[in-house]
Amino acid sequence: MNTAIFRSLIWQLKILTVIIGIVVLSLIVSNDFYILHIESEFFLGIVIITFMTTVLWIIFAFIDALSENEILSKMDFFYHVIGGALLIIGAICWFVSISKYTNWSGTQLQNIFAGIFGFVNGFLYICIGFWLFRSSSASTQ
């Protein structure tokens, strides 16, 4: 088992994105708003895909199944940048959906926080991607 990787900032941020993903999923699923609107389902789908992929990536890294090579580093970079962009687009769609289809009830605040946390998670994904790019370009020089 490889626990040394979790001491780096990038891996700690990856774990933080998993925690934020759990928060976003619990906020979305607890009020059933996502069932009715395609924009909401898009956001939920992106959150689930990025959450599960990151969890699997962390598990494989923890059991030392991922070796550090150039292909995996590039794949990790592209995954985080694309996943982050999709999370931000999904959060924007979520905000459009809740502004268009809901009234201001008690679950509206829950929907707003789900969108905010989704946006923050997308921003973290993009930051992780750029830190991965910077660290890989610094190691090749």
N, C-alpha and C positions, 0 to 999 in steps of 0.2 A: 504494500500500500504506500502510495506517495502522498504524504501529508505536507511535504515541503513546499509544494506549489501554492498552497493556500496562504502562504506568508506574503505573496506578492500582491501588489495593489490591484492588478488586473483580475486576478482570481477572486479577491475579496469583493470587487465590484460585480463580478459574475454571480457570486452568491447573493449579493444585494439585489440584483435583478430578479433572481428567483423569489426572494422574499417579497419584493414589490409585485411580482407576477401573482403570487398567492393572494395578496391583498386585492389586486384588481379583479381576479377571478371570483373571489368571495363577494366583492361588492356587486359585480355584474350578475352572478347567478342567484344571489339572494333575493332579487326583486322581480325576476321573470320579464323584465322589459325587453330583453334581447330577442325574445321569441317572435315578436310581431313585426320587426322591421329589418330589412336587408342590410342597412348601414350598421345596425347594432350587431347583427350576426357576423359581419365582416370583422369588426373590432374583436369580438369574442373569439373568432377563429384565429386571428393573428396572435392574440394573447396566448391562446392554448398552444399553438404551434411553436412560438418562440419559447414559451415556458418549458414545454416538454423537451425541445431540442437542447436547451441550455442545461436542464437537469441531466439528460443523458450524457452530454459532453462533460459535465462535472463528475458524474459517476465513472465514466471511462477514464478520465484523468486521475481520479482518486485510486482506482485499482490498477493504475499504471498500464492501461491498455493502449493509450495514445503515446506514441513516441514523438519527440520533437523533430519535425522535419519541415522542409520548406512548403510542401504541398498542404499539410495540415495548417500551417501558419497562415497561408493565403486563404484557405477555406474558412478558417476562423475569422479572419479580417472581413471577408466578403459577407459571411453570415451575419456578423454583428452590424455592419453598415446597412445591408439590405433589410435585416430584421428591424433595426432601429427606424429606418425610413418608413417601413410598413406600419410599425406601431404608431408613429406620429400621424401618418395618413389615417390609420384606423381611429385614433383618438379624435382627429378632426371630424371624421364621419360620425363618430359617437356623439360629439357635441352638436352637430347638425341634426342628428336624429332626435336627441332629447329636447332640443329647442323647437323642433317642428311637431313632435308627436305627443308631448306630455304636458300636463298641467303642473302647477307648482304645488306638489303634494310632499309628503314626508320622504318619499323615495327619490325626489328630484335632487336633493343634496347628496344622496348616495350615488346617483348617476354622475353628478358633477365631479365628485371625488374619484370615481372610477376613471373618468376621462383625464383628470389631472395626473393621477398616478400612472396611467397609461402613457401620457405624454412624457412624464419624467423618465419612465422606464425606456421609452424610445430614445430619449436624449442620452441616457446612460449607455445604451447599446451602441450608439454612434460614437460616443467618447471612447468606449472600450475598443471599438474597431480602429479608431485613429491611434490610440495608444499601442495597439498591436502592430499597426503599420510602422509607427515610429520605432518601436523596439526591434522589429525585424529588419528595418532598413539600417538601424544603428549597429546591429550585430553583423550585417554583411559588409560593413565598411572596414 
